[in-house]
Amino acid sequence: MASIREIRQRIRAVRNISKITRAMQMVASSKMRRAQERVERARPYSEQLRGLVSRLARVSGADIGDELVLMQQRPVRNIGIVLISPDRGLCGALPSNVNRMAASTALELQGKFAEQGQRPGVNYVGVGRKGRDFILRTRQHLLAEFTNYGDRPSMNDATAIAQVAVDAFVKGDVDVVYLVYPQFVNTMTQRPVAVQLLPVQPPAERGEEQEKATAEYIYEPDPQEIFKELLPRYVDIQVYQALLETVSSFLSAQMVAMKNATDNAMQLIDDLTLTYNKARQASITMQIIEVVSGAQAL
């Protein structure tokens, strides 16, 4: 059994740790609210842009895809995966879940295209230290890495990431690009998802968009020109939205993880305090017995 001094030192150490985890919980909670607000403000713009791309693709006709490089379909010999993960840890299983989604997506795509008589290679773009470290640890081919994008990623950060993927696709280094990131659902739930980034597939119209499909719009200049200019912006917005979702997911996961750590520390302090009191009482009892025994011996 540990001595009273050792138990007291352990209680002090656990209490200091609980102070740190509680402070991290409060900081993550404060940042999480702002991150969630940014995600909620960005989603309407992303949805409107998605609807506009869908309408322009329908108006422009099926032949427009053959003229645009970002929409060209070709045999898949190399797969590109843009893996967006947190820069920091202490956020529970979020980085592991995202990395696992990237690995399963790569295996699924390799199996899909292997059925056509080919086994494509996989190339990664690592965004965030956790994803970058996973790629290097598993000895995958890394095209580029982006780290330290902070808690407030800008549109310039997203454009730089998207440009690497677009350049690799245009040069023929990759034939299809997927975007893997944690989608923010709520404070307790962050769902890793994989979506196709390139070649661009115009989203299907749904809900109110289907009701507005019969509406006639006047485009200036013509819809084809607008569609050509809008596609790169659409790719950038997809990456930017993924960055915002990742930051919000990280802060939410960190707040929950730090809260659980603080609760566990307080529970451990209670258990250690009970053990300390028992050990102290046993020591006092032993001292009394020794005094009584000495008095009787005299």
Secondary structure, 3 states (H helix, E strand, C coil): CCCHHHHHHHHHHHHHHHHHHHHHHHHHHHHHHHHHHHHHHHHHHHHHHHHHHHHHHHHHCCCHHHHCHHHCCCCCCEEEEEEECCCCCCCCCHHHHHHHHHHHHHHHHHHHHHCCCCCCEEEEEEECHHHHHHHHHCCCEEEEEECCCCCCCCHHHHHHHHHHHHHHHHHCCCCEEEEEEEEECCCCCEEEEEEEEECCCCCCCCCHHHHHHHCCCCCCCCHHHHHHHHHHHHHHHHHHHHHHHHHHHHHHHHHHHHHHHHHHHHHHHHHHHHHHHHHHHHHHHHHHHHHHHHHHHC
